[in-house]
Amino acid sequence: MMKLVLWLLSLAAATATPVLLDAAGVPSARVRYDAAMALVDSDPAQAFEQMHALAADNDARAMDRLGHFHVAGIGTQPDTNAAIAQFRAAVDHGRARSRLPLGANLLRTGQIEAARTALEQAADDDIPGAVATLAWAHATRALGAASDPEDGWATLYARAVAADRIAELRLVALVAKTGRTHGNLDAVLASLHTRAMDGDLRATETLLRYLRLRGHPRNDLALRSELLALPGLRPKAAVEEGLHLAARTQAHRFWTASEDIVNDAPADVYARALLTTYKINKNAYVRLLQKELRKRGYATGRANGYLTASTIRAFSRFCRDAGIARDCRRGPLNWATLQAATRALAQSRVPSEGA
């Protein structure tokens, strides 16, 4: 605790922010929570440790946030069961709004009845987003035999038209995935676009995915370009949507356009960027594979996008050297092989040699 007090005092001195102490000279729960959150980007492990300590002191807000840390893998490995335990503890300590993430994560683990109970209680308590999430669970039949898809779709659509943000996001994502509609979406899409322009990153990503999968009667490519140019987009979404847009707008030079995007991808998104390239254009992926192997000293021959004998031999040697030979036994373009190989390439990534 003394280490935390000293750190908070140094932070206060640097930022001219007062540190609130209780009668015993200990930082208040609010200050400790804010201090942990301030470390999420710069030192997630320390953020997790400090939030865990605050949760251990029976702070319901910290328990809830710790649950989200477990879900997202902030400062720890993703663990849905650990998240559920924290959300349950938060509810037990009086934080009613934690019933919403509790129900959502219970659904992820197949605990349907417990999930339905948590979501219904959250909806009864008017927790923001609870009605929309419960409607989504019915619409997708996630509640099993208890699901009422028609009512779920109707409720989700009605809430979305009424400008419920969570309902808008859930509805548009569901339409993007299934192709099913429940009325005219124009007003909902326009509302999401406004939210995106106002800096709502989740709205931006949801709208980008919808436009890619379902299109729009007017200027969908221009709108996708506009959305991709917005600041703050998560690298995962920016890379994936950027590759798909390049395939539509730069089809004649997708090989080089995809190479530029993949080479600029951050380390934690690199493997996904390679896999997305493969889904769009297998030859473009093979060309990237050839260049990546060549950077590592393997003789692939010319980077021409074709799976030549020399490329296959080089790939096999790479798999053996990376310790994934067993995963690669079905050939370079098998999906399981692709996943293992792209992970290995990401882990051994070397600076780009240029186009």
Secondary structure, DSSP 8 states (H G I E B T S, - for coil): -HHHHHHHHHHHHHHT----B-TTS-B-HHHHHHHHHHTTTT-HHHHHHHHHHHHHTT-HHHHHHHHHHHHHTSSS---HHHHHHHHHHHHHTT-GGGHHHHHHHHHHTT-HHHHHHHHHHHHHTT-TTHHHHHHHHHHTTTTGGG--HHHHHHHHHHHHHTT-HHHHHHHHHHHHHH---SS--HHHHHHHHHHHHTT-HHHHHHHHHHHHHH--TTTHHHHHHHHHTSTT--HHHHHHHHHHHHHHH-GGGHHHHHHHHHHHS-GGGHHHHHHHHHHH-HHHHHHHHHHHHHHTT----S--SS--HHHHHHHHHHHHHHT-TTTTTT-TTSHHHHHHHHHHHHHT-------
